[in-house]
Amino acid sequence: MKFNQKNLIIGSFISMTACYGSAFVLAQGKSNDFKNLENVEKIYENQKNVNLNIVVLDAHVLIQQAQNNIVTINIKKIAPFCNLEITNNAGEIYVDYQKGDNWLENKRGCKAEIKISLPKNSSIATKIVSGRTEITGEYSSLDLKAVSGDLSFNGQSENLNIKSVSGEVKVQGFHKNLNAKSVSGDIDIKYSNILSGDILATDTVSGNVKIIIPKKTELNYSFKSVSGQFKLHEAFVSNNAKFTIKSKSVSGDVNVNSY
């Protein structure tokens, strides 16, 4: 199987950044001095099956499990060019830039710290260029995207999709379907438990993948790469296994260890 590495790297970069439109270009502009910090807090009660959507250029996003179906959103932002808007329409919550005359400058100069508490089984979607995204808890689905920002999740989910260009990806817990893609960033995944039918798919260019699974886990796998290697340590390979790993890379290695 032949790969054109140059075209593949460029193609991967474009596909990873396409969801941001012009956001990646704006991130290269000079940021301000981050003066005049403001705090904004919103509390929504009696929330179930919440869908959270976040679109920010540069932010530290911290999401954790809430209790009693109460959603809390706290934003530490920079004025005047960080006018983040919070909207809630029947449980569909958006944290995005406020549209207006200074919309372009608003995005260019904005950096924020965003802390959110969400009820169990909510859905989360984030698009962040730089900064960090840290999520803990139990959620129905997560769709996390970043360019240079790091992404981490510790918890449980039915469906977890992560895409990063150069940021690190770290995942712990139990996940029914996990898809992790990166161009040059490394991917670290540790399973606390594996059930029948669980599938892990990884796709990297030069980034390495480290997978840690419980001892005596039976698995089957497929691996496609130009120069990378797939290494198994203390794992049981079986064609009838209930856990499947599907990995692709150009030069990145995949290591599977047990604990």
Solvent accessible surface area in square Angstrom, and as a share of the most:
residue,aa,sasa,rsa
1,M,175,0.78
2,K,201,0.85
3,F,70,0.29
4,N,88,0.45
5,Q,79,0.35
6,K,147,0.62
7,N,91,0.47
8,L,62,0.31
9,I,65,0.33
10,I,88,0.44
11,G,37,0.36
12,S,24,0.16
13,F,74,0.31
14,I,106,0.54
15,S,74,0.48
16,M,16,0.07
17,T,16,0.09
18,A,69,0.54
19,C,47,0.28
20,Y,20,0.08
21,G,60,0.57
22,S,67,0.43
23,A,8,0.06
24,F,56,0.23
25,V,106,0.61
26,L,16,0.08
27,A,38,0.30
28,Q,125,0.55
29,G,31,0.30
30,K,190,0.81
31,S,53,0.34
32,N,49,0.25
33,D,109,0.56
34,F,73,0.30
35,K,132,0.56
36,N,111,0.57
37,L,100,0.50
38,E,76,0.34
39,N,108,0.55
40,V,47,0.27
41,E,99,0.44
42,K,80,0.34
43,I,102,0.52
44,Y,42,0.16
45,E,112,0.50
46,N,135,0.69
47,Q,28,0.12
48,K,144,0.61
49,N,118,0.61
50,V,0,0.00
51,N,58,0.30
52,L,1,0.01
53,N,30,0.16
54,I,1,0.01
55,V,53,0.30
56,V,3,0.01
57,L,8,0.04
58,D,38,0.20
59,A,1,0.01
60,H,51,0.23
61,V,0,0.00
62,L,55,0.27
63,I,0,0.00
64,Q,89,0.40
65,Q,63,0.28
66,A,16,0.12
67,Q,145,0.64
68,N,128,0.66
69,N,51,0.26
70,I,56,0.28
71,V,0,0.00
72,T,39,0.23
73,I,0,0.00
74,N,45,0.23
75,I,2,0.01
76,K,76,0.32
77,K,24,0.10
78,I,6,0.03
79,A,24,0.19
80,P,84,0.53
81,F,70,0.29
82,C,0,0.00
83,N,56,0.29
84,L,19,0.10
85,E,71,0.32
86,I,19,0.10
87,T,60,0.35
88,N,46,0.24
89,N,115,0.59
90,A,109,0.84
91,G,9,0.09
92,E,55,0.25
93,I,0,0.00
94,Y,96,0.37
95,V,0,0.00
96,D,40,0.21
97,Y,3,0.01
98,Q,86,0.38
99,K,125,0.53
100,G,51,0.49
101,D,154,0.80
102,N,92,0.47
103,W,85,0.30
104,L,88,0.44
105,E,72,0.32
106,N,3,0.01
107,K,20,0.08
108,R,80,0.29
109,G,8,0.07
110,C,5,0.03
111,K,82,0.35
112,A,4,0.03
113,E,72,0.32
114,I,0,0.00
115,K,111,0.47
116,I,3,0.01
117,S,20,0.13
118,L,0,0.00
119,P,4,0.02
120,K,110,0.46
121,N,74,0.38
122,S,0,0.00
123,S,29,0.18
124,I,5,0.02
125,A,34,0.27
126,T,1,0.01
127,K,70,0.29
128,I,1,0.01
129,V,4,0.02
130,S,31,0.20
131,G,28,0.27
132,R,115,0.42
133,T,2,0.01
134,E,57,0.25
135,I,2,0.01
136,T,62,0.36
137,G,18,0.17
138,E,48,0.21
139,Y,3,0.01
140,S,38,0.25
141,S,38,0.25
142,L,2,0.01
143,D,51,0.27
144,L,0,0.00
145,K,30,0.13
146,A,2,0.02
147,V,5,0.03
148,S,59,0.38
149,G,3,0.02
150,D,56,0.29
151,L,2,0.01
152,S,35,0.22
153,F,2,0.01
154,N,73,0.37
155,G,19,0.18
156,Q,70,0.31
157,S,2,0.01
158,E,88,0.40
159,N,65,0.33
160,L,0,0.00
161,N,56,0.29
162,I,1,0.01
163,K,68,0.29
164,S,0,0.00
165,V,10,0.06
166,S,55,0.35
167,G,3,0.03
168,E,84,0.38
169,V,0,0.00
170,K,104,0.44
171,V,1,0.01
172,Q,85,0.38
173,G,10,0.10
174,F,26,0.11
175,H,0,0.00
176,K,57,0.24
177,N,50,0.26
178,L,1,0.00
179,N,56,0.29
180,A,0,0.00
181,K,83,0.35
182,S,5,0.03
183,V,13,0.07
184,S,57,0.37
185,G,4,0.04
186,D,61,0.32
187,I,0,0.00
188,D,52,0.27
189,I,3,0.02
190,K,76,0.32
191,Y,0,0.00
192,S,70,0.45
193,N,71,0.36
194,I,30,0.15
195,L,87,0.43
196,S,66,0.43
197,G,40,0.39
198,D,0,0.00
199,I,68,0.34
200,L,0,0.00
201,A,26,0.20
202,T,4,0.02
203,D,53,0.28
204,T,4,0.02
205,V,8,0.05
206,S,56,0.36
207,G,1,0.01
208,N,71,0.36
209,V,3,0.01
210,K,92,0.39
211,I,0,0.00
212,I,38,0.19
213,I,0,0.00
214,P,33,0.21
215,K,126,0.53
216,K,157,0.67
217,T,18,0.10
218,E,94,0.42
219,L,0,0.00
220,N,36,0.19
221,Y,91,0.35
222,S,57,0.37
223,F,52,0.22
224,K,101,0.43
225,S,33,0.22
226,V,79,0.45
227,S,77,0.50
228,G,13,0.13
229,Q,102,0.46
230,F,36,0.15
231,K,81,0.34
232,L,55,0.27
233,H,78,0.35
234,E,129,0.58
235,A,22,0.17
236,F,105,0.44
237,V,84,0.48
238,S,30,0.19
239,N,144,0.74
240,N,136,0.70
241,A,15,0.12
242,K,134,0.57
243,F,1,0.00
244,T,28,0.16
245,I,0,0.00
246,K,103,0.44
247,S,2,0.01
248,K,110,0.46
249,S,5,0.04
250,V,1,0.01
251,S,44,0.28
252,G,1,0.01
253,D,42,0.22
254,V,1,0.01
255,N,41,0.21
256,V,0,0.00
257,N,43,0.22
258,S,22,0.14
259,Y,104,0.40
